[in-house]
Amino acid sequence: MSELPKRILSSLMVMGAQSPDRAMSIDDLADKLGMGRNAVVSGLKSLIDAGYAKLIGESGTSAVYLTATGIITASSSYS
């Protein structure tokens, strides 16, 4: 996994986006990371494709949260 997806994965874990009801908007995530929306979307694509994160909502109001696999993967990076 490249550096950007790792950073996003870790950030979602730390910010508590671990279930659909705690999903974080892509715009909020981009703001917290100090990055542009397009860069965050690019990094999220690999996390979603790997099954680590899930996207919900419409394209203008999309939010993302970690799946169980994403939570385990993010947690293992701290051990």
C-alpha positions as CSV (number, residue, x, y, z in Angstrom):
1,M,0.0,0.0,0.0
2,S,1.4,3.4,-0.9
3,E,1.9,6.2,1.5
4,L,-1.3,8.2,0.7
5,P,-3.8,5.4,1.3
6,K,-1.9,4.4,4.5
7,R,-2.3,8.0,5.7
8,I,-6.0,8.1,4.9
9,L,-6.5,4.7,6.5
10,S,-4.8,5.8,9.7
11,S,-6.7,9.1,9.8
12,L,-10.1,7.4,9.4
13,M,-9.2,5.1,12.3
14,V,-8.0,7.9,14.6
15,M,-11.0,10.1,13.7
16,G,-13.4,7.2,14.5
17,A,-15.0,6.7,11.1
18,Q,-15.5,3.0,11.8
19,S,-19.2,2.5,11.0
20,P,-21.8,4.0,8.6
21,D,-23.3,6.2,11.3
22,R,-19.8,7.6,12.0
23,A,-18.8,8.0,8.4
24,M,-16.8,11.1,7.6
25,S,-17.5,13.3,4.6
26,I,-14.8,13.4,1.9
27,D,-14.6,17.2,2.2
28,D,-14.1,17.0,6.0
29,L,-11.5,14.3,5.6
30,A,-9.7,16.4,3.0
31,D,-9.8,19.4,5.3
32,K,-8.4,17.4,8.3
33,L,-5.6,16.0,6.1
34,G,-4.8,19.4,4.6
35,M,-5.2,18.0,1.1
36,G,-7.4,18.6,-1.9
37,R,-10.6,16.6,-2.4
38,N,-9.3,15.0,-5.6
39,A,-6.2,13.7,-3.9
40,V,-8.2,12.2,-1.1
41,V,-10.6,10.6,-3.6
42,S,-7.6,9.1,-5.4
43,G,-6.2,7.6,-2.2
44,L,-9.6,6.3,-1.1
45,K,-10.1,4.4,-4.4
46,S,-7.4,1.9,-3.5
47,L,-8.8,1.5,0.1
48,I,-12.3,0.9,-1.3
49,D,-11.0,-1.5,-3.9
50,A,-9.1,-3.5,-1.3
51,G,-12.2,-3.6,0.9
52,Y,-10.7,-1.5,3.7
53,A,-13.2,1.4,3.3
54,K,-16.7,1.9,2.1
55,L,-18.3,4.9,0.4
56,I,-21.9,5.9,1.2
57,G,-24.1,8.7,-0.1
58,E,-24.4,10.7,-3.3
59,S,-21.4,12.0,-5.1
60,G,-21.8,15.5,-3.8
61,T,-22.3,14.4,-0.2
62,S,-20.2,11.2,-0.1
63,A,-18.9,9.9,3.2
64,V,-16.5,7.1,4.0
65,Y,-15.9,4.7,6.8
66,L,-13.6,1.8,7.6
67,T,-14.8,-1.8,7.1
68,A,-13.9,-4.5,9.6
69,T,-11.0,-5.4,7.4
70,G,-9.9,-1.7,7.4
71,I,-10.1,-1.5,11.1
72,I,-8.0,-4.6,11.6
73,T,-5.4,-3.4,9.0
74,A,-5.3,0.1,10.6
75,S,-5.0,-1.4,14.1
76,S,-2.1,-3.7,13.0
77,S,-0.1,-0.7,11.9
78,Y,0.1,0.4,15.6
79,S,1.4,-2.9,16.9
